[in-house]
């Protein structure tokens, strides 16, 4: 396909040339003429009688329009498409702090996809993933970005009209820096900075300068979410008890002084304010029925910080509307930035059942309330066994919502856009949800289960989750899913490799899911023949499959990410392999009569948690590998004050 763009395209040309490679078109004098015009508040594309036009309001809208034009010109000689942007800013908040640090190359690949979708904002969530002068342990061996790398990412995004800016932490969520001896003096608790301590503020000022310097944008998210532990460690010893709201406001005022001095525009997560205003702080504020905002709170929250309301849980539009109104009170009548999420964390698959329901409800509420900025969290908790790319269907859903008015996003339109922008069928992405939406889960996995995680990492002799899956045909589920994933694959697609790990994981879980139950049953029945067969044949075959999965996962990781952090998953896979070997040895010792019993198999199996099929809370959930792998001491955290 050849095009001849006419009009003022100078500032657009670098982005056009980059996407021409992605979309396989060329620029030529004998190409299809397309007149380009920038018109405020307008976004439309047209093709008739061999001539095209693109009218757009903002730079990023042109690249969405370009994609739409190429998409429709491929199979139609005449069309008119008009769209109306619903938000001033929409785009992902990419977690780069949980080991999976995107390479600059991978970042660029995602940015091109975001441009085609029409997204115009990227938050780089970096707890300690940038260089801070005089702090060599800040991001040490964690894959931190250099100034040059961050600037290259920002420069690349700017070619498409995409604003990139940093999201950092200036209070809590700093465990990975504060764990070092060199940082102990900054520590209040294991994850929170010591407030009212001069060196802490010297550090924060350097952090803000370093994180903001590579970016054109003057925006910076200063974090401060989930800071429940603040004031309860060394601060308490030094200064005695103080109300947490007063502690936070005092700290926030000092941080904002630094931000103002640098002429930056601050955002911060607002959850701590709502938690402190909730009738029960033990209840997560997004589920709270009673939130009472005092005049004292309203008076002391600074006017020049924009609050971010994050919520990935609710599927009820009215609940989002209610909480948006609550935030507007804190924001003195202005609605907050909204941060939704695509559930990529604590699992190998992406929970699209919950994610799309929650996102649809949230975005409808945001449009009705007039929210102007919307972001999408792609978290990677506990080592990010999943990956950022597996959220692309969800990001496309946000993009289509962002250019659709009051009516629903049409499924056919979404499917076509996903295929065009990513090269992957939407149905292939949707298969990923079934890694965790298994027998025993609730519909659409809205009561979250993550068996893809706990069934892989749990020990076959200890079987911590075996009670959760008793009577559930997990092996058959994963065997069927393996076939379904393979049937959806398209070897010609650039992103087809995303499905190698899920397919191989299914190959492991179709053998391993119920193996602990089978071993326990054979042991209780004193079925030595079955135990010997498992030890000599099943466990070695399973070990080979686990190692094949490890290698596939390693290949995927190094395609996307810096090497730092892979060692964590390598160690986890190694743990499974060595425990399979030990399990085989234990079984053979018992079968041969060298030991009288296998004590691990003498133990009664209990449920791991209240989230289990017996109370309709799903198949089970654990956020942490070390809790899944063993109930015994993995490490002992000693809080140093």
Helices and strands as residue ranges (DSSP letters): E 2-7, G 10-12, H 13-23, E 26-27, E 32-38, E 44-48, E 51-56, H 59-73, E 79-82, E 89-95, H 104-117, E 121-125, H 147-158, E 163-167, H 175-178, G 181-186, H 198-213, E 219-221, H 234-239, H 244-261, E 265-269, H 271-277, G 285-287, H 295-300, E 305-310, H 317-330, E 337-341, H 352-369, E 373-378, G 388-391, H 392-402, H 411-422, H 426-431, G 432-435, G 443-445, H 451-457, H 466-469, H 474-488, H 498-512, H 515-524, H 528-533, I 534-538, H 539-560, H 566-591, H 599-602, G 613-615, H 625-629
